[in-house]
């Protein structure tokens, strides 16, 4: 089948993690025999005003690991306060990009939208003009954070209503979308992200003995919603006097200076290491060297870093922030409430004391059965077949 991926955001350069999971799914579909293409709009905010004059503009053609990728670089002339104007801009640029794609690669059988605002608006327009069906996968945390305006919710509800299938990356997100967009927008089904093969292919590390040094790891964008402030306080509360326990934090972001100051203030600066922005291979190496993974987020729609840790056989502690509830089972680790420093500290102590009870091979095998490339692509392929050949 010829599948056109239409994401609302997408990696712009090698190593860019923004939308990297959309790209990885596209590559997986291609590896399993589908003809796959991507069209993506990179509309820079006016807050990046210098790029209006110095940044790249126009259409860029690229063959990305065998996948034809058309990018349109431009400026988002309208603020988010004007969602209808932003949607119009997507249509204006997107129609042009789609026509160029079809002229070069032919009409796709189906469009797969990643996040409805605003790629879904373009997909709906293409459906009406060319009778090409589309499915949507929603990832955006804005629904849970309550940041969407009524006009944006109305646009999303219209996109969902016209979609052939509606997928959310976790069951809590599906439930939330059902609630916020209404029954008329259709039924939502859970469809997770993929865990990259490089995580499943690594040898499983030896589990530490209870009296050995113990390393926790967290990998996240260092923003407030990731809850790293809570994690540092929980770590200090539970392990202030335990020199054998350390915490590695991978990732960068606007909160890093404040987090480093907090670590110093809490007296744990010498046992918390900030590694900065990491490549995918560096993430593997950092997780592989750890004994347990911690996700302290306040909002997540899924949690790819969680399944990456599970693929390496690591027990995981995560907050009930919207995504991990669909992932973590009793054999995998522990779930705690969001923003609850005491519960997070207690869970970290529990994992520290009982790490030997978690079986790395069992954790990995279950992760692979649910999130491996083959497991997810097989599920997607069945959905595509049902949409394209409904009477077969």
N, C-alpha and C positions, 0 to 999 in steps of 0.2 A: 504494500500500500504506500501511496505517496502522502506523507504527513508533513504539513507545514507548521512549524512551531512559531507561535506569535506571543512573545513574552512582553510584559509591561516594563521590565528592566532586564539587563543582560550584561555579561562581562564585556568591557570595552577594550581591554588590553590583556596580554598574557599575565596570569597571576592575579587578575582582578577577581575578588570573591563575590562581588555584587551580582547575584543571579547565577552563580556558578552551578547551582543544583539544577537549574533549568538546562544548562549546557550539558551537564553530565547525563541527564535523561535523554536529551537529543542524541548524544553519542551512543548511548546504550541502544536506543531504537535502531540506529543505523547499523550497529554491529549485529543486530538480530534480523537483518534482512530488509528493513523498511527503507524506502527512499525518503530521505529527510532533508528539509530545508529550513532555514531560519530567516525571518525578516524582523528587524528590531530598530526602534527609534531611540536615539540618544539625544533627548531634548534637554539642554542645559538650562538651569535656573538663571534668571536675571541677576540673582545674588552673585553669581559667578560672572559679573559683568565684563571682566577682561576677556573671557573666552568668546564673548560675542564678536570681538574684533580679531582675536588671535587664534581661537580654536578652529578645529576642522569643521567644514560645512559641506553639505551635499552627500551623495550616495557613495558608499564604499563597498566594493565587491571583494569577497574573500572566500577561499575554500579552507574551512577550519576542520582539520583532521578528516577530510573527505566530505564535509557538510557544506553545501553552498550557503553562504551567509551574506545577506544584504543589510547594511547599516545605513541609516540616514542620520547624519549629524546636523543638529540645528539648535534653535533657541526656544525655550518654553516662554513665549511672550506674555502668557497670562498667569497670574498667581493662582494658587490652589483655592483661593476664595471664590474663583469663578470656574466651577467644575464643568459647566456646559461649554465654556469657551475652550477649556483644556481638551475636552473631548472632541470639539470641532477641529482643533489643531492636529490631533491624532488622525482624524479622518482625512484632513487635507493632505498631510504628508504620507499617511499610510496607504491611501489609494494609489498614489504615484509609485510607491515602493512595491506594492503587490502587483501592479501592472508590469513593472520591469521584471519581477520574479517570474511571472507567468510567461512573458515573452521569451525568457531565457531557459526556463526549466519545465514549462508546462503547468497545467492546472492541477493542484493537489486534490486528492480524494477527500481529505479532511483537514481541518485546522485545529490545532491544540493550543489553546490560550493558557498562559500562566499569569494569573492574577487579572481580574476583570477590569480594573481601572488602570489604563484606559485601552489596553489591547483588546478587551472584549467588545468595546464599541466598534472598533475596526472590523473584528470578526463578524459581528452582527450585520454590518454594512455589506461585507463580502458575501455573506450568506444570502442576503436579499438580492444582490446584484447578479451573483453567479450560481446560486443554489448549491453552494458548498457547505456542508454541515460543519459545526464546530462543537468541541467539548471544552470545558473550562476546568482548570485546577486552581483553587484559591489557596494562597499562602499568606496573605497580608495580615499583619497583627493589628492594623488600624480598627478592625471590627471589634476586637477584644478591648482595645485601649479607648474606644469611644471617640476617636478622632475624626470620623467621617461625618460630613455635613448631610442633612436630609437630601439635598440634591444629588450627592454622590451615591447615597443608598438607593435612591430611585433609579439612577443610571445602572447601578449594579444589579438591581432587581430585574430590570428590563433585559439586560444581557443574559442573566441566568435563565429567565423565562424562555428565551429563544434558543438556548443551548440544547444540543441533543442529549448531553449528559453533564452533570454537575459533580465535581469531585473536590473534596477538601483533604488536606494532608493529615488531618487527625480527626477522630470522632468528636472531640469537644468543639473543634472549629465547624464541623458539619452541623452540629446542634445549634451553634451560635448563628450561623448563616441562615438556617431554617427559621430561627426566631426573628432575626433582624430583617430579613428580606421577605418573609411571609410565605405561606403555603402556595400562593399563586406563582411564585418564582420557581417552584419545582422541588424535587427531592434531592438531597445531597448524600453522596456516598464517600466513604473514606478511601483514599488512595495515597499511600505514603511516598516519601522520597526514596531514592536509591542510596545504598551504601556502596561506595567505590570499592572495586575489587582489590585495590592495593591494601586496604585495611583487612580484608579477609585472607589475603595471601601471606601476611607476615607470620612468622613462627610465634607461638604463644609463649609469653615470658613466664618464668618460674614465679610462683606466688611466694611472698615474703613470710618468714616466721614471725610470730607475734612480738618477739623481742628485737626485731631488726628495724632499721630505719624505714620510715613509711612516707611515701610521696603521694600527695593529692595533686590533681591537675584540673585546671579549668581552661577552656579555650573559648573565647568570646570577643565580640566587638566591645570595647570598653566604653559603653554608654550606660546611662542610669538604669534603663529598663533591664539590663543584664544582671543587676543585683550583686555586683562584685563587692560593693560596700558591705552588704549583708554577709557575704562570704568571709571577708576579712575579719569582721567582728565575731563571727561564729568560730573561726579558726583561733583567734586570740582568746576567746572565752574558754575554749576546750583545751587548747594545747600551749597556753602561755608559758608553761614550765616544762614542756616536753620537747627537749632539743632533738629528739629522734624524728619528729614529724615536720615535714616541709610542704610548701604549697607552690606549685608552678602555675603561672598565669600566662597563657599565650593570647596574643591579640593586641590591638592598639585602638585608640579612640580618644575622644575629647576628655574623658574622665581620668585618663591615666595620671596626670599630675596630682589630682586630688586623691586618687587611690594610693599613690606612692607616699603622699603625706600622711594618709590615714594609717598605712602600715607602720610608718615611723612612729606616729603618735601612740599606736597600740603596742609598741615594743616588739614587733615581729618582723621588722625590716630585714633582719639577717636570715630569716627562714622563709621569706616570700620572694620569689624571683619573677620579675616581669620580663618576658622574652620578646615583647613587641610583635609586630606583624610577622606572620609565618606563611611559608609556602605550604602546599598540601603535603609534600614529603616531610617537611619539618613538623607538621602537625602529627603525622604518623609517628615520627621518632619521639616526640615529646610525650604523646599518650602511651607509647610502648614502654617507655622508661618509668611510667607511673604505676602506682598500685591501685588507685581508684580515681574515678572521675566525678567531678561535682558541677552541677548546673544550678545556679542560684537565680535564674531569670524570674522576672515579674510577669513577663508576657512572652509566650512562644506559640506559634501555630503548629510546630512539629518538634524540631531539635535534632538536626542532622549530626551534630557533634555527639549526641547521646548514642545514636546507632553506630557511629564510628568507634566510640569507646567499647561498646558491646561487641563489635566485630573483632576487636583486639582482646576480647575475653575479660575486660575490666568490669568490676562491679561499679554501679553508678548510683549516686545520690542526686535527686533532682526535685525541684519544686513542682507543685501542681499548678503549672502556669499556663496550661492550655494544650500542650503538645505531649509532654512526657507521660501523661496518664495513659495514653494509647500505646506507649512503647514498653514501659518498664513493668516486668512481672516479678513475682516474689523471688524467683531464682536470679534475677538480674541486679537487685539492689533495693533502694528505699526511696519512697516519696514523702515529701514534707510540704507543709503549707508555704505559700509565698510570704516573704517579709517576716518570717518567724525565725529569728536568730537563735533562740534557744533550741527549737526543734532541729534546725540545721546543725547546730553544734552537737546535739545528742546523736544525730544520725551519723555524723562523721566519726564520733567515738565508737559507735556500734560497728561501723565498717572497719575501723582500725582494729578492733578487738576480734572480729569474726571474719576477716578477709579470707582466711583459709577455708571457710565453709562454702565459699562461692567457687563453682567449678568453671574454669575458663573455657573448656571445650564445650560444655553445655550451653554457656552464655553465647558463645560464637555460633554454634549450630542453630540455635533458635533464631538468632539475628539473621543469619543467612537465609533461613526458610521464609522469613517475612520480608526482608529488605534487600536481598541480593538483586543484582541486575536482572537475572533470569526471572526471579519471582515477580518483580514489579512489571517487567516488560511483557511477560505472559498475560498478566491481568489487563494491562493496557491494550494489548493486541486483541483480546476478546471483546473489549469495549469498542475498539475501532471497527472490528468486523461486524458487530451488532448494529453500529450506526450506519456504516457504509452499505451493508447488505442485510437490511432488516428482515427480509423475507427468505433468507438463505436457510 
